[in-house]
Amino acid sequence: MKETAKRLTTIFLKNSIKILSLLLAVSIIAFALISASPVDPVSQYIMSLGTAISAEQRAELEAYWGVNEPPVERYITWLTSLLKGDMGHSAIYRRPVADVIAERFANSLALMFCAWLFAGIIGFALGCIMGMFREKWPDKILKKICYLLSSVPRQAVTVFHQSAHSWRLTYSPVP
């Protein structure tokens, strides 16, 4: 019993270290890509407001966002704030990011549950059909569809559905 607990603890610690290092690496890469972007975030924010602001207001906004600080310093500031539980302030919603996420979390959870339930019901029904007509034409057709859908990347299926719906609804979700 002790040996099993020790082995499970070792596995848990190894996986925890892997997950934390992966999260750190992804955050560093994402932060580096955003920092290397040629888009000026202050100019984009000002354009989204649709109004002109003075040079003093722009300088104040740049100081508030820390745009003129070195990227390493900005990353460390962001990471320490995140570890303290401060996710920042949303420029779009003008509220704390944690509040925006919390407000939308229930809807996301409900949508995820509905999708999971829908997929389970459809999968169960198709599995029953395939079992009832084993080695007959419904089973063969459904099996080919399953193989096809499992071999195609999910993003390709998503793009196909977006294209089909945008054609049917006569507008495009992608500019």
N, C-alpha and C positions, 0 to 999 in steps of 0.2 A: 504494500500500500504506500509506504514512504517513497519507494522507488518511482511509482507512477506519479505521485504528486510532484516529486522533484523533476521528473521528465516533462510534465505538463508546465511547470513553472519555467523551465528552461526554454521550452517552445514558445510560451507566451512572451517571455522577455526578448527572445530573438526576433519574433514577429513584431513586437512593439518597437524595437529599435529600427527594423526595416521600414515600418510605416512612418515613423517620425522622420527618418532620414529622407524618405521619398517625399514627404510633405515639404520638408525644408528645401530639397532640391527643386521641386516644382515651383515653390514660391520664389526662389532665387531666379530661376529661369524666366518666370513670368514677369518678375520685377525688372529684370535686365531687358527683356523684349519691350516692355512698356517704356522704359527709360531710353531705349535706342530708337523709339518711334520718332519720325520726323514731324509728327503732329504736335503742335503747341497746345497743351491742355487749357491754358488760360484763354487763348484766342478762340478755341472751340466753345468754351463755356460762354464767352462773351457773345459769340455769334448765336448760340442757342437762346440767349436771353432776348436777342433782337433789339438791343439798345446799345448806344455808345456810352463808354465810361471814360472818365478822365485818366490821365497818366498816373496820378496819385492813387486812384482807386485800383488801377491795374497793378501797381507796385504793391499795394496793400494785399491784394488777392494773391499775388505771387509769393509774398512773404508768408501769408496764412497757409498756403498749400505747400510751401517749402520747395518751390520749383528751382530756386537758385542754389539750393544746398547740393552737395555731392550725392550721387546716387547711393553710395554705401551708407552714408549718414541717414538718408531718407529711409532706406530699407531697415536699418537698425531701429530707427524711431517707430516705423510702422510695426515691426515685429514685436518690439517691447510693448507697444500699445495693445496689439492684438493679444499677447499673452496675459495682459492685465484685464482683458475682457472688453476693451474699447475698440470697436470695429470701425470707428470713424463716423463722419457725418456725410450723408448723401447730398450731393450737390443738386440732384434733380428733385428729390422730395423734400429737401431742407429739414431733414429729421435724422436722428441717429440710425445707422445702418441696422443695428440689432433690432430696433423697433420695426423697421420696414420688413426685415426677414420674419420676425415673430408674427407680424400681421398677416403675412402671406403664407406662413407655414401650414396653417390649418387647411387652406384651400389646396395647397400642393399635396398634402397628405391625403385629402379626400380624393383628389384626382388620381394619385398613385394607387389608392385602394380600389377605386372603380376600374382602372386599367387592369390591375391584377385580377380582380374578380371577373371582368369581361374576358380576359385571356384564359382564365381557368375554366370558365363555362364553355367557351368556344373550343378550347383544347380537349376538354372532357367529351363534349358532344362529337367532335371529329374523331376522337379516339374510339368512341363507341361505334361510330359508323364504320371505321376501318376494321374494328374487331368483328362486327356482324358480317361484313362482306370481305372476309379475309381471302386474299389472292384473286379477287374479282375486280372488275373495272373501277368501282368507287375507291377501293383500297389502293389500287395502282395509281390512280390519278392523284389522290390526296398524298400518297407517299412521294410522288414526283414533285408536287408543290412544296411539301415540307423540305425535301432535299434542296430544291431551288432556293427557297427562302432562307434556309440555314447556311447556304454557301455564299449568298450575296451579302456584302457588308450592310449594316443597318443604315448607314448614312445614305447609301444608294437608294434603299427602299424609301427613306424619308424624302429625299429629293424627288423621287418618282411620284410619291403621294402629293407633295407640294405642287409639283408641276401639273398633275392631273386635276387637282382641286382648283388651282389658279386658272387653268384653261376652262373648267366648267363654270367657275364663278366670274369669269372675265376680268380678273385682276390678279396681279402677281404679288406675292408676299416679299419677293426679293426684287430690289430695284434694278 
